[in-house]
Amino acid sequence: MKIAFVFNKKTTDLVEEAEFDSQETVDGIARALAFEGNDVVLVPMTRDEGWISDLRKASPDLIFNTAEGYSGIGRESYAPIVFEQLGIPYVGPGPYVCFLTLDKFLTKQMVSHRSVPVVEGTFVTRPKELEALAKDITFPAFVKPNYEGSSKGITSRSLCRTYNELVTYGKESLKQFPEGLIIERFIPGRDISIGFLAGLPNGGILDPVEYEVLDPMGDEWIYDYEYKNQKDEKVRAVCPAQLTDEQRLKIKHFMKLSVESLGIVDLGRADFRVTPDGDLFFMEFNALPSLQAGAGIFEATKRLELTYNETIQKIIEAAIARMKIRGKRARPSHRTSVRSPKVGLVYNLRRKQRHEEGFEQEAEFDSPKTIEALTGAIQSLGFEVVPIEATKELAEELKQKEVNVVFNIAEGIASRARESQVPAICDLLGVEHTGSDATCLSISLDKAVSKRLVAAEGVLTAQSKLYTRPPKKAPKASEFRFPVIVKPNNEGTSKGINAKSVVRNVDELMDAMQRLSVEINGPILVEEFISGREFTVGVFGNSTLRVLGPLEIRFKDKTDNPYSIYTLEAKMDDSPEDNEFLQLVCPVTDLAPAPLRHLQSSAKKVFRALGCRDVARVDFRMDNLGKPYFLEINPLPGLTPHFSDLTIMAERLGVEYNQLIKMILYPAVQRWRANERRSLMARAVNV
C-alpha cells in the first residue's frame, strides 16, 4: 500500500509551531508506516499550495495525517478538506470534527449533553466581557485560549486568584489570542489523559495515563506551555494512572460517551482532571493527538504489548476497516521478512513431593502441571514450543532442536550463581531468552549485594549483617536492633525460613544461625525485622516499566509467635485460596494513594537498580508510617496458574494467564525479530 504522510514540520521554537512535529517524530512515524512494507511518501504541508501538488503526484492509496495547519480557528480542518476534495482516503477525523474539537467551549457543550461532567466556563472575546465576568466569577479562576492546543497561551499566570489578576492577564491574553478565551472555575487536582484507538479491546478505550512532573514549582502544578514544550524531559506519562477502580470505570465510560458525541474516528485523546475528593471533570479533546514517542497513547498501548510501530499500524488498520478499503495490503519483501520463532521452554523439573525427604532442595523447581500450562499458553500465542529440561545437555539440545527464543523458568543447580546458568548458555549460543541476563540473576540471588545496590538508589532497606558461617563467639546485643530475622543469603522461595527465624535476643540468634547452617550450606543474612504489612509487586518491561499489583500477604495469627513471616510451609500450601497460614489480598483497596505510589515507584527503582529485564516480582515490608522497605527481588517469579503470587495477582487484576505469559515472552520475541531483520537486511545489502 502506498501511504502519503502529511504533516507540519517544526523548524523553530516559536509558539506558532508548538503543535508541529519535530524531525525525530516525523522520522519515527515514517519508519512505523513502512514497518509492514508499505511505500511511504513524505508530504510536508507548506503555506502555499505546493504540498497539494505533491500529494496529487504521489497518488497514494491512503493518507496518514498529523497536519495541524497554520492559522485561524479552522486550521486543523484545512488538510482533511483538501483530502476530501482530492477524493483520497485518509486516517483520522474529518473537517467538522477537527473544527469542533479545536473549540474547547463548544466541545464541552457537546459532551455535557451526554452527561459527561465538565468544568463551568464562559467564552469571552472582548475586554468588557472579561471585566463583567470577573465581578461575578468564583475564584480561583483559570484563563486559556479557546482555540489552541499544546498548552499554548497557558502559563503560571493562567491561574488567577483575584479580580485584578484575572482582568490584567485576560486582557493580555486577548491581545495574543483575539479569537477568544475560555474563563472557567479552576479545578485543583491531577491531570489525567485517556486515549482512544479504534479496533482495540474495550471499544478502543485505552487505560488512563497520568502526567508526573519531576520538579513541580509550587503546590498547584500546572501543565503549562513551558513544561509541555520546553521542559518536556521533566514530565513523564505514567500508565496506568493512580485511580481507584471506580474512577477508572467512570473515566472510561465518560471517554466512550465523548467519542460518540463528538464523532471521533480512528484515534483521539481526552484530558480530564481528578480532584482530591475523587471527582472527574472533562477538560478538552484532541482529535489529532501527539504521536511523539513516549506520548500518553503509546504508554497506554504498551499495556496491550504493542510497540510504537505496531500502534501506528493499528491506527492504519482502523482507518482501512472504517472506510472498507479493499485491495492487497503490502507485506515485507522476502529479503527482510522474519519467520515466527521456535520457543524452547527451559525448566527444572520438581520430582519430590511436598513431604518427601529432599523436597526443599527442589522447592523452587516446577511441577509437570506448570510445564504443561506454560506450554499451552505459549502455543495459544501462535508459537511452536519445545519443552527442554535444563540438564548438562542443554546447550546441545538447544542447537539440535533449533530453538530461537528460550522462555526461561529454570532455577539452576548447585552454585550460588545457579540462576544465571541458562542465560549464560543462551548468550554463548546466541539464543535470545526471556527475563534478565546472567549478571542480573547472579546479583539478585545474593540478598546482601542486592540490598547494597538498591539502597544506593534511595530505596529503604533494613539494617543487616552477613555471616559466611555462624560466629564461634556470640555477638554483642548492641550490634543489632532486635527482633531480627535469620535467613539464607542465596536462596529463594522462603527456603530456610520458618516460624523460628525471627529472634528476640542474642541467644536465640545463635541458635537460629546454628540451625540454618546445618539446613542450608551458604552465607547467612541477619536482618532487622520490619514489623508491618507485607506486599509483593510485579514489574514488567524494559525502557518503560509497567507495575502490576500490589498483592498483600496478610498473616493469620495461629501461633504464639508475634512475628508473622512468609515461611516455606505457608508458601507451599496447596490451597492459596484457603491457606491456613495467610490470606493473599489483591487488589489492595485500603492503601492510601501516597503509600501506594511510594510502593510502586520503589519497585521500579529496584528493578532498574539491579538491571532486570522483562519481568520480576519485588517484595516489601511497609512500616506503620507507610514507608516500604525492600526485602528481596525474584526475577524468575513462579508462574504456576492459580498458585504463584504473580499469577494470582494477575488473575485478580483481570490479566488472563495467557496474557501474562505474552507480557513476558513478547519482549524477547521482539528482540529476536529485530536481530533477525538486521541480519537479513545486512545480507540483502551484500547480495
C-alpha positions in Angstrom: 0.0 0.0 0.0 1.2 3.5 -0.8 0.8 5.9 2.1 1.3 9.7 2.0 2.3 11.1 5.3 1.1 14.7 5.6 2.5 16.8 8.5 3.7 20.2 9.6 7.4 20.1 10.4 8.7 22.1 13.4 11.6 24.3 12.2 11.6 26.9 15.1 10.7 27.2 18.8 8.1 29.8 18.1 4.7 29.4 19.8 3.0 29.2 16.3 4.8 25.8 15.7 4.3 24.3 19.1 1.9 21.7 17.8 4.1 20.8 14.7 6.1 17.5 14.5 9.8 17.5 15.2 12.2 15.8 12.8 12.6 13.0 15.2 8.8 12.4 15.4 8.5 12.6 11.6 11.2 10.1 11.2 9.6 7.8 13.8 6.2 7.9 12.2 7.6 7.3 8.7 9.5 4.2 9.9 6.4 2.9 11.6 4.3 3.5 8.5 6.8 1.5 6.5 7.0 -1.2 9.2 4.8 -3.7 7.3 6.3 -3.0 3.9 4.2 0.0 2.9 5.6 2.5 0.4 5.7 5.8 2.3 5.8 9.3 0.7 6.5 12.3 2.9 4.4 15.4 2.1 5.2 18.3 4.4 2.5 20.9 4.5 3.5 24.4 3.2 1.8 27.8 3.3 1.4 27.8 -0.5 -0.3 25.0 -2.5 2.9 23.2 -3.4 2.1 20.4 -0.9 -1.2 19.8 -2.6 0.6 19.3 -6.0 3.0 16.9 -4.3 0.1 15.0 -2.9 -1.6 14.7 -6.3 1.7 13.5 -7.8 2.1 10.9 -5.1 -1.4 9.4 -5.9 -1.4 7.4 -2.6 -3.9 4.7 -1.5 -4.2 6.3 1.9 -3.1 9.5 3.7 -1.8 9.4 7.2 -2.4 12.9 8.6 -0.9 14.8 11.5 -1.0 18.3 10.0 -2.3 21.0 12.3 -2.5 23.8 9.8 -1.1 27.3 10.2 -3.7 29.9 11.3 -7.3 30.5 12.1 -9.9 28.7 14.2 -10.4 26.2 11.3 -6.8 25.5 10.7 -7.0 21.8 11.6 -9.8 21.3 9.1 -7.6 22.5 6.2 -5.8 19.2 5.5 -8.9 16.9 5.6 -10.9 19.4 3.4 -8.1 19.1 0.8 -8.1 15.3 1.1 -11.9 15.1 0.5 -11.7 17.4 -2.5 -9.0 15.2 -4.0 -11.0 12.1 -3.2 -8.2 10.3 -1.3 -9.0 8.2 1.8 -7.3 9.5 5.0 -6.6 8.5 8.6 -8.3 10.4 11.4 -11.0 13.0 11.8 -12.9 14.9 9.1 -13.1 18.7 8.8 -16.1 19.1 11.0 -14.6 17.1 13.9 -11.3 18.9 13.6 -13.2 22.3 13.8 -15.4 21.1 16.7 -12.7 19.8 18.9 -10.4 22.8 18.5 -13.3 24.8 20.0 -13.0 24.0 23.7 -16.2 25.8 24.7 -18.3 24.1 22.0 -16.7 20.7 22.7 -17.7 20.9 26.4 -21.3 21.8 25.4 -21.4 18.7 23.2 -20.1 16.2 25.7 -22.1 17.7 28.6 -25.3 16.8 26.7 -24.3 13.1 27.2 -23.9 13.7 30.9 -20.1 13.9 30.9 -19.2 16.2 33.8 -17.4 19.4 32.6 -15.9 22.5 34.2 -18.2 25.5 34.1 -16.8 28.2 31.8 -17.6 31.3 29.8 -16.4 32.2 26.3 -15.2 35.9 26.0 -13.8 37.9 23.1 -13.8 41.5 24.4 -12.2 43.2 27.4 -15.6 44.5 28.6 -17.0 40.9 28.7 -14.0 40.0 30.7 -14.4 42.8 33.3 -18.1 42.0 33.8 -17.3 38.3 34.2 -14.6 39.0 36.7 -17.0 40.7 39.0 -19.2 37.6 39.4 -16.9 34.6 38.9 -15.9 32.4 41.8 -12.1 32.5 42.4 -9.7 30.9 41.8 -10.4 31.0 38.0 -8.4 29.8 35.0 -7.7 31.6 31.7 -6.8 29.8 28.5 -7.2 30.4 24.7 -10.3 28.7 23.4 -8.8 27.6 20.0 -5.4 26.4 20.9 -3.6 23.1 21.8 -0.2 22.0 23.2 -0.9 24.3 26.2 -0.4 27.4 24.0 -1.3 30.5 26.0 -1.2 28.7 29.3 1.3 29.9 31.9 1.7 30.1 35.6 -0.4 33.3 35.5 -3.3 31.4 33.9 -4.4 30.6 37.5 -6.0 33.8 38.7 -7.0 34.3 42.4 -8.2 37.9 42.3 -10.2 40.3 40.2 -7.1 42.3 39.2 -5.1 39.2 38.2 -8.0 37.9 36.0 -8.6 41.2 34.2 -4.9 42.0 33.7 -3.9 38.6 32.4 -7.1 38.2 30.5 -6.6 41.4 28.6 -3.0 40.4 27.8 -4.2 37.1 26.5 -6.9 38.6 24.3 -4.3 40.6 22.5 -2.3 37.5 21.8 -5.4 35.3 21.1 -8.1 37.7 19.8 -10.3 34.8 18.6 -11.4 34.3 22.2 -10.7 33.0 25.7 -12.4 30.5 27.9 -12.6 31.5 31.6 -13.5 28.7 33.9 -13.6 27.7 37.5 -10.2 26.3 38.5 -10.3 22.6 39.4 -7.5 21.6 41.8 -6.2 18.1 41.2 -4.3 15.8 38.9 -4.1 15.8 35.1 -5.3 12.5 33.6 -5.3 11.7 29.9 -7.2 8.9 28.2 -6.7 7.7 24.6 -8.9 6.1 22.0 -7.7 3.8 19.2 -10.5 2.1 17.2 -10.4 -1.7 16.8 -8.6 -2.4 20.1 -10.3 -4.2 23.0 -12.8 -2.4 25.2 -14.2 -0.4 22.4 -10.8 1.1 21.7 -10.8 3.0 25.1 -7.2 2.8 26.4 -6.1 2.8 30.0 -5.8 6.3 31.6 -2.4 8.0 31.8 -1.2 10.4 34.5 1.3 13.1 34.0 4.0 13.4 36.6 6.5 16.2 36.9 9.9 15.7 38.4 10.3 19.1 40.0 6.9 20.8 40.4 7.0 24.5 41.2 4.5 25.3 44.0 1.7 23.3 45.5 -0.6 23.6 42.4 1.4 22.4 39.4 0.1 23.4 36.0 1.0 21.5 32.8 1.7 24.8 31.0 3.3 25.7 27.7 6.8 25.9 29.3 6.6 22.3 30.7 4.9 20.9 27.6 7.3 22.4 25.1 10.5 23.5 26.8 10.8 21.2 29.9 9.1 18.1 28.4 12.0 16.0 29.7 10.8 16.8 33.3 7.3 15.5 32.6 6.5 11.8 32.0 3.4 9.9 31.1 2.7 7.1 33.6 0.3 4.3 32.7 -1.9 3.2 34.4 -2.9 6.4 36.2 -3.3 6.2 40.0 -7.1 5.9 40.2 -9.5 3.8 42.2 -11.3 1.0 40.3 -14.5 3.2 40.4 -12.7 6.2 39.0 -11.1 4.1 36.3 -14.5 2.7 35.2 -16.0 6.2 35.3 -13.4 7.9 33.2 -13.5 5.1 30.6 -17.3 5.5 30.5 -17.0 9.3 30.1 -14.5 8.7 27.3 -16.8 6.4 25.5 -19.6 9.0 25.7 -17.2 11.7 24.5 -16.0 9.7 21.5 -19.6 9.0 20.5 -20.9 12.5 21.0 -18.0 14.2 19.0 -18.0 11.6 16.2 -14.4 10.6 16.8 -12.8 8.0 14.4 -9.6 6.1 14.4 -7.9 7.8 17.3 -8.1 10.6 19.8 -7.3 11.7 23.3 -9.3 13.4 26.1 -7.9 15.3 29.1 -9.6 15.1 32.5 -8.9 16.4 36.0 -9.4 14.3 39.1 -9.9 16.3 42.2 -8.5 15.4 45.7 -12.1 14.3 46.5 -12.0 11.9 43.6 -14.4 13.8 41.2 -13.7 13.7 37.5 -14.1 16.6 35.1 -13.7 16.6 31.3 -11.3 19.4 30.1 -10.8 19.1 26.4 -10.5 16.7 23.4 -7.6 16.3 20.9 -8.6 14.7 17.7 -5.0 15.0 16.4 -3.1 13.7 19.5 0.6 13.8 19.8 2.3 10.8 18.1 5.7 11.6 19.6 7.5 8.6 21.1 6.7 8.5 24.8 3.3 10.2 24.4 0.4 9.0 26.5 -1.2 7.0 23.8 1.9 4.8 23.4 2.3 4.4 27.1 -1.2 3.0 27.1 -0.8 0.7 24.2 2.4 -0.8 25.8 0.0 -2.3 28.3 -1.5 -4.2 25.4 2.0 -5.3 24.4 2.0 -3.1 21.3 5.3 -1.4 20.2 5.4 2.1 18.7 5.4 0.7 15.2 2.6 -1.7 15.9 0.4 1.1 17.4 0.8 3.2 14.2 -0.1 0.1 12.2 -3.3 -0.3 14.4 -4.3 3.3 13.5 -3.9 2.5 9.8 -5.9 -0.8 10.2 -8.7 1.2 12.0 -9.0 3.6 9.1 -8.9 0.8 6.5 -11.6 -1.1 8.3 -13.8 2.0 8.8 -13.6 3.0 5.1 -13.7 -0.6 3.9 -10.7 -0.1 1.7 -10.2 -3.1 -0.5 -7.1 -4.4 -2.1 -3.9 -6.2 -1.1 -2.0 -4.9 1.9 1.7 -4.7 1.4 3.9 -7.2 3.3 7.6 -7.1 3.9 9.7 -8.3 1.0 11.2 -11.8 1.1 14.6 -10.3 1.8 13.5 -8.7 5.1 10.6 -10.9 6.3 11.1 -12.7 9.5 9.5 -16.1 10.4 7.9 -16.9 13.7 10.5 -18.1 16.2 10.6 -21.6 17.8 10.3 -21.2 21.5 12.2 -23.5 23.9 10.6 -23.7 27.4 13.6 -24.4 29.6 12.8 -25.6 33.2 14.0 -27.6 36.2 11.5 -30.4 37.0 10.4 -31.0 40.6 10.2 -34.7 41.2 9.9 -34.8 45.0 6.5 -34.5 46.7 6.0 -32.0 49.5 6.5 -34.3 52.4 9.3 -36.4 50.9 12.9 -36.1 52.0 14.9 -33.7 49.8 11.8 -31.7 48.8 13.3 -28.4 50.0 16.2 -28.7 47.5 13.6 -28.9 44.7 11.2 -26.3 46.2 11.9 -23.7 43.5 11.6 -26.2 40.6 8.4 -26.5 38.6 5.9 -29.3 38.5 4.7 -31.1 35.4 1.4 -29.3 35.6 3.2 -25.9 35.4 5.2 -27.1 32.4 2.0 -28.2 30.7 0.2 -24.9 31.5 3.1 -22.8 30.1 3.4 -25.0 27.0 -0.3 -24.5 26.3 -0.1 -20.7 26.9 2.8 -20.2 24.6 1.1 -22.4 21.9 -2.0 -20.3 22.2 0.1 -17.2 21.2 0.9 -18.9 17.9 4.4 -20.2 18.6 5.8 -23.7 18.2 7.1 -24.6 21.7 9.6 -27.3 22.7 9.9 -28.1 26.5 13.5 -28.8 27.4 14.8 -29.7 30.9 17.8 -27.8 32.0 20.3 -30.6 32.3 24.0 -30.8 31.4 23.0 -31.5 27.8 21.0 -28.2 27.5 23.4 -26.5 25.1 23.3 -29.4 22.7 19.5 -29.7 22.9 19.0 -26.1 22.1 21.2 -26.5 19.0 19.6 -29.8 17.9 16.1 -28.5 18.3 16.9 -25.2 16.5 15.4 -23.1 19.3 15.3 -19.3 18.5 13.9 -18.0 21.8 14.1 -19.5 25.3 11.3 -19.0 27.7 13.4 -19.4 30.9 12.0 -20.6 34.2 15.0 -22.7 35.2 16.3 -22.1 38.6 19.6 -23.8 38.1 21.5 -26.3 40.2 24.1 -26.2 43.0 26.1 -23.0 42.8 25.4 -19.5 44.2 25.1 -18.3 40.5 22.8 -21.2 39.6 20.0 -18.9 38.2 22.4 -17.5 35.7 23.3 -20.8 34.1 20.6 -20.9 31.4 21.0 -17.2 30.4 24.8 -17.7 30.2 24.3 -20.8 27.9 21.9 -18.8 25.7 24.4 -15.9 25.4 27.1 -18.3 24.4 24.9 -19.9 21.7 23.5 -16.5 20.5 19.9 -17.6 21.5 17.5 -14.9 22.8 15.8 -15.6 26.1 13.1 -14.1 28.3 13.9 -12.4 31.5 17.0 -10.9 33.0 20.5 -11.7 31.9 23.1 -13.8 33.7 24.7 -10.9 35.6 21.3 -9.7 37.0 20.3 -13.2 38.1 23.5 -13.7 39.9 23.3 -10.4 41.7 19.6 -10.7 42.6 20.1 -14.1 44.2 22.6 -12.5 46.6 20.4 -10.7 49.1 23.3 -8.7 50.7 24.6 -7.4 47.4 21.1 -6.6 46.2 20.4 -4.6 49.3 23.5 -2.5 48.8 22.7 -1.7 45.2 19.1 -0.9 46.0 20.0 1.3 49.0 22.3 3.3 46.7 19.3 4.3 44.7 17.4 5.6 47.7 15.2 2.6 48.4 14.8 1.8 52.1 16.3 -1.5 53.3 16.5 -3.0 56.7 19.9 -2.9 58.5 21.6 -6.3 58.1 24.9 -8.2 58.6 26.2 -11.1 56.5 27.9 -14.1 58.0 29.8 -16.7 55.9 29.3 -19.1 58.9 27.9 -18.8 62.4 30.3 -17.0 64.7 32.0 -19.0 67.4 31.6 -16.2 69.8 28.2 -14.6 70.4 28.0 -11.0 69.0 27.1 -8.1 71.3 23.4 -7.3 71.6 24.2 -3.7 70.7 25.2 -4.8 67.2 21.6 -5.5 66.3 18.1 -3.9 66.7 16.1 -6.8 67.9 14.0 -8.5 66.8 15.9 -9.7 63.7 15.3 -12.4 61.1 17.8 -15.0 60.2 17.7 -16.3 56.6 19.9 -17.8 53.9 21.6 -15.1 51.8 21.4 -17.1 48.5 18.0 -18.8 48.5 14.5 -18.1 47.2 11.0 -19.5 47.8 11.5 -18.9 51.5 13.8 -21.8 51.8 15.3 -22.0 55.2 12.7 -19.7 56.7 10.3 -21.0 59.4 8.5 -19.9 62.5 11.7 -19.7 64.5 13.6 -17.5 62.0 12.6 -14.3 63.8 14.6 -14.0 67.1 14.5 -11.5 70.0 17.9 -11.8 71.7 21.5 -13.0 71.2 20.9 -16.5 72.5 18.0 -17.1 70.1 20.1 -15.6 67.3 23.0 -18.0 67.9 20.6 -21.0 67.9 18.9 -19.8 64.7 22.2 -19.4 62.9 23.4 -22.8 64.0 20.2 -24.5 62.9 20.3 -22.7 59.5 23.9 -23.6 58.8 23.0 -27.3 59.2 20.0 -27.0 56.9 21.5 -24.7 54.2 25.0 -24.6 53.0 25.8 -21.0 52.4 26.1 -17.5 53.9 23.6 -16.3 56.5 21.9 -12.9 56.5 20.8 -11.4 59.8 18.4 -8.6 59.1 16.4 -6.2 61.2 12.8 -7.4 61.3 10.4 -4.8 59.9 7.1 -5.1 61.6 4.2 -4.2 59.4 2.3 -5.1 56.2 3.9 -7.3 53.6 3.5 -6.7 49.9 4.7 -8.1 46.6 4.7 -6.1 43.4 5.0 -7.3 39.8 7.1 -5.2 37.4 7.2 -5.7 33.6 9.0 -4.1 30.7 12.3 -2.5 29.9 12.7 1.1 29.0 9.2 1.8 30.1 8.0 -0.2 33.1 4.6 -1.4 34.0 3.6 -2.3 37.6 1.1 -5.0 38.5 -0.2 -5.0 42.0 0.5 -4.9 44.8 -0.7 -8.1 46.3 -0.7 -8.2 50.2 0.2 -11.2 52.3 -2.0 -11.0 55.4 -1.0 -13.4 58.1 -3.4 -15.4 60.2 -2.3 -15.5 63.9 -2.4 -19.2 64.6 0.8 -19.4 66.7 2.3 -17.8 69.8 5.0 -16.1 67.6 4.0 -12.4 67.2 6.3 -12.0 64.2 4.4 -13.4 61.3 6.5 -14.2 58.2 6.1 -15.8 54.8 7.6 -19.2 55.5 8.3 -22.1 53.1 5.5 -24.1 54.7 3.0 -21.3 54.1 4.3 -20.7 50.6 3.9 -24.3 49.6 0.3 -24.7 50.9 -1.6 -26.4 48.2 -4.7 -24.1 48.5 -3.8 -20.4 48.2 -7.5 -19.5 48.4 -7.8 -21.4 51.7 -4.3 -21.2 53.2 -4.2 -22.0 56.9 -1.3 -19.5 57.4 -2.2 -16.5 55.4 -4.5 -14.7 53.1 -3.5 -13.2 49.7 -5.3 -9.9 49.1 -5.5 -8.3 45.7 -6.5 -5.7 44.8 -5.4 -3.9 47.9 -8.2 -1.3 48.4 -7.3 0.1 51.9 -3.9 1.5 50.9 -3.8 5.4 50.7 -2.7 6.9 47.3 0.7 8.2 48.7 2.0 4.9 50.2 0.7 3.1 47.1 2.7 5.3 44.8 5.7 5.0 47.0 5.5 1.3 46.9 5.1 1.1 43.2 7.8 3.6 42.4 10.2 1.8 44.8 9.5 -1.5 42.9 10.5 0.2 39.7 13.7 1.6 41.3 14.7 -1.8 42.5 14.0 -3.3 39.0 16.3 -0.7 37.4 18.9 -0.7 40.1 19.5 -4.4 39.7 19.4 -4.3 35.9 16.3 -6.5 35.5 14.6 -7.2 32.2 11.1 -8.2 31.1 9.7 -9.3 34.5 10.4 -9.5 38.2 8.5 -9.7 41.5 9.6 -7.4 44.3 8.9 -8.0 48.0 8.5 -5.2 50.6 7.5 -4.7 54.2 5.7 -1.4 55.0 6.2 0.1 58.4 3.4 2.0 60.3 4.4 5.3 58.6 3.7 3.9 55.2 7.4 3.5 54.2 8.2 0.4 52.1 11.4 -1.5 53.0 12.9 -3.7 50.2 13.1 -7.4 51.2 14.2 -9.2 48.1 13.5 -9.5 44.3 12.7 -12.5 42.3 13.5 -12.0 38.6 12.4 -15.6 37.9 9.0 -15.5 39.6 6.8 -18.6 39.8 4.3 -19.0 37.0 2.1 -21.8 38.3 -1.6 -21.0 37.4 -3.8 -20.2 40.5 -0.8 -20.8 42.8 2.1 -18.5 42.3 1.9 -15.0 43.8 2.4 -13.3 40.4 -0.3 -15.4 38.6 -2.8 -14.9 41.5 -2.1 -11.1 41.3 -2.7 -11.1 37.6 -5.9 -13.1 37.7 -7.4 -10.9 40.4 -6.5 -7.7 38.4 -8.1 -9.0 35.2 -5.0 -10.3 33.4 -5.6 -13.7 32.0 -2.8 -16.3 32.3 -2.1 -16.4 28.5 -1.9 -12.6 28.5 0.6 -12.7 31.4 2.8 -15.2 29.6 2.6 -12.9 26.5 3.8 -9.9 28.6 6.9 -11.9 29.5 7.5 -13.6 26.1 6.9 -10.8 23.6 9.8 -8.6 24.6 12.2 -11.5 23.9 10.5 -12.3 20.6 10.8 -8.6 19.6 14.5 -8.6 20.4 15.0 -11.7 18.3 13.0 -10.3 15.4 15.0 -7.1 15.5 18.2 -9.1 15.3 16.9 -11.2 12.5 15.8 -8.2 10.5 19.2 -6.6 10.9 20.9 -9.8 9.8 18.6 -10.2 6.8 19.0 -6.6 5.7 22.8 -6.9 6.1 22.8 -10.0 3.9 20.5 -8.3 1.4 22.9 -5.3 1.1 25.7 -7.7 0.4 23.9 -9.6 -2.3 
